[in-house]
């Protein structure tokens, strides 16, 4: 029975993302595609469990063209585009990287659960921002708390939507 409830909740979450973040997904795809039509790379900086998106982009069955994993040794150039993918927008290392990128005028996108509001520094610095909208768990737990926060699952869904858009844009150019 829990699986049916979870399926319903996840379906609703993904549908809300697809409809509410459609424009942000397209903007992010356009931003990242800029690196691919030039001499740049798509630098993916996944933090925590969001590293799943990095692994999918690099080693999945359909890898993202010219994508590389961000490490502390990575030096993005003006031709590169960076995608920061975090569970929460208050991730210290992501905010540090965002500040550095902004200071160097390197465009970057962000994917996080938090809304794009005045208190969200990552959203303010980013060229594009996508929110998963996950505020709490999807299901009630045994003690009344909310459980099941599918951050990586929703991020993978968004990654695939962005990648589809990028591939479609590049078809027109190729």
C-alpha positions as CSV (number, residue, x, y, z in Angstrom):
1,X,0.0,0.0,0.0
2,X,2.8,2.5,0.8
3,X,4.3,2.0,-2.7
4,X,1.0,3.1,-4.3
5,X,0.9,6.2,-2.1
6,X,4.6,6.9,-2.8
7,X,4.0,6.5,-6.5
8,X,1.1,9.0,-6.4
9,X,3.1,11.5,-4.4
10,X,6.2,11.2,-6.7
11,X,4.0,11.5,-9.8
12,X,2.4,14.7,-8.4
13,X,5.8,16.1,-7.5
14,X,7.3,15.4,-11.0
15,X,4.2,16.9,-12.7
16,X,4.5,20.1,-10.5
17,X,8.1,20.4,-11.5
18,X,7.3,19.8,-15.2
19,X,4.7,22.5,-15.3
20,X,6.1,25.0,-12.8
21,X,9.7,24.8,-13.8
22,X,9.4,24.4,-17.6
23,X,10.7,27.9,-18.3
24,X,13.6,27.5,-15.9
25,X,14.5,24.1,-17.4
26,X,14.6,25.7,-20.9
27,X,16.7,28.6,-19.7
28,X,19.1,26.2,-18.0
29,X,19.4,24.1,-21.2
30,X,20.1,27.2,-23.3
31,X,22.7,28.4,-20.8
32,X,24.5,25.0,-20.8
33,X,24.2,24.6,-24.5
34,X,26.2,27.8,-25.0
35,X,29.3,25.9,-23.8
36,X,28.7,23.2,-26.4
37,X,28.4,25.5,-29.4
38,X,31.7,27.1,-28.4
39,X,35.0,25.8,-27.0
40,X,33.6,25.3,-23.5
41,X,32.6,22.4,-21.3
42,X,29.7,21.8,-19.0
43,X,31.1,21.6,-15.5
44,X,28.8,19.7,-13.2
45,X,29.2,20.3,-9.5
46,X,27.0,17.8,-7.7
47,X,27.1,18.0,-3.9
48,X,26.2,15.1,-1.5
49,X,23.7,12.7,-3.0
50,X,23.3,15.0,-6.0
51,X,26.6,13.5,-7.2
52,X,24.2,10.9,-8.8
53,X,23.5,13.5,-11.5
54,X,27.2,13.9,-12.2
55,X,27.6,10.2,-12.5
56,X,24.6,9.9,-14.8
57,X,25.9,12.8,-17.0
58,X,29.3,11.3,-17.3
59,X,28.7,7.5,-17.2
60,X,25.0,7.0,-18.0
61,X,23.8,5.3,-21.1
62,X,23.5,8.6,-22.9
63,X,26.3,10.9,-21.5
64,X,26.1,14.6,-21.7
65,X,28.4,16.0,-24.3
66,X,31.5,17.8,-23.1
67,X,30.5,17.4,-19.5
68,X,33.1,17.1,-16.8
69,X,33.0,16.6,-13.0
70,X,33.8,19.6,-10.9
71,X,36.6,19.1,-8.4
72,X,38.5,21.6,-6.3
73,X,41.2,21.5,-9.0
74,X,38.8,22.4,-11.8
75,X,39.4,25.9,-13.2
76,X,36.4,27.0,-15.2
77,X,36.9,29.3,-18.1
78,X,34.7,32.0,-19.6
79,X,33.8,29.5,-22.4
80,X,32.5,27.0,-19.8
81,X,29.1,26.8,-18.2
82,X,28.7,25.4,-14.7
83,X,25.7,23.6,-13.2
84,X,25.6,23.5,-9.4
85,X,23.3,20.7,-8.1
86,X,22.5,20.7,-4.4
87,X,19.9,19.4,-2.1
88,X,19.5,22.7,-0.2
89,X,20.6,26.2,-1.3
90,X,22.5,26.8,1.9
91,X,25.2,24.2,1.0
92,X,28.5,26.1,2.0
93,X,30.7,24.7,-0.7
94,X,28.2,25.4,-3.4
95,X,27.8,29.0,-2.1
96,X,31.6,29.4,-2.1
97,X,31.8,28.2,-5.7
98,X,28.9,30.4,-6.8
99,X,30.6,33.4,-5.3
100,X,33.8,32.6,-7.1
101,X,32.0,32.0,-10.4
102,X,30.1,35.3,-10.1
103,X,33.3,37.2,-9.4
104,X,34.8,35.7,-12.5
105,X,31.7,36.4,-14.6
106,X,31.3,32.7,-15.5
107,X,27.6,31.9,-16.0
108,X,26.2,29.1,-14.0
109,X,22.9,27.4,-13.3
110,X,21.6,26.0,-10.0
111,X,19.3,23.2,-9.1
112,X,18.1,23.0,-5.5
113,X,15.0,22.4,-3.4
114,X,14.6,25.9,-2.1
115,X,12.4,28.5,-3.8
116,X,13.9,31.4,-5.7
117,X,13.4,34.1,-3.1
118,X,15.2,37.0,-1.5
119,X,16.9,34.9,1.2
120,X,18.4,32.5,-1.4
121,X,21.9,33.6,-2.2
122,X,22.5,30.9,-4.8
123,X,19.4,31.9,-6.7
124,X,20.5,35.6,-6.7
125,X,23.9,34.8,-8.0
126,X,22.9,32.2,-10.6
127,X,22.1,32.9,-14.3
128,X,19.3,30.3,-14.1
129,X,17.7,28.6,-11.2
130,X,15.5,25.5,-10.9
131,X,13.7,24.5,-7.7
132,X,12.5,20.9,-7.0
133,X,10.1,22.4,-4.6
134,X,10.7,19.7,-2.0
135,X,10.0,21.3,1.4
136,X,9.4,18.2,3.5
137,X,8.9,14.4,3.2
138,X,6.2,13.1,0.9
139,X,4.7,10.6,3.3
140,X,3.7,10.6,6.9
141,X,6.1,8.6,9.1
142,X,5.2,6.4,12.1
143,X,5.6,9.2,14.6
144,X,3.8,11.9,12.5
145,X,7.0,13.2,10.9
146,X,7.2,13.5,7.2
147,X,9.5,11.0,5.5
148,X,10.8,10.3,2.0
149,X,12.5,13.3,0.4
150,X,13.4,12.2,-3.1
151,X,16.0,15.0,-3.9
152,X,18.2,12.9,-6.1
153,X,15.2,11.4,-7.9
154,X,13.7,14.7,-8.8
155,X,17.2,16.1,-9.7
156,X,17.6,13.2,-12.2
157,X,14.3,13.9,-13.7
158,X,15.2,17.6,-14.1
159,X,18.6,16.6,-15.5
160,X,16.9,14.4,-18.2
161,X,14.6,17.2,-19.1
162,X,17.5,19.7,-19.4
163,X,19.5,17.2,-21.5
164,X,16.5,16.5,-23.8
165,X,16.3,20.3,-24.4
166,X,20.0,20.6,-25.0
167,X,20.0,17.7,-27.5
168,X,17.0,19.3,-29.3
169,X,18.8,22.7,-29.5
170,X,21.9,21.1,-30.8
171,X,20.0,19.1,-33.5
172,X,19.0,22.5,-35.0
173,X,22.7,23.5,-35.1
174,X,24.3,20.3,-36.2
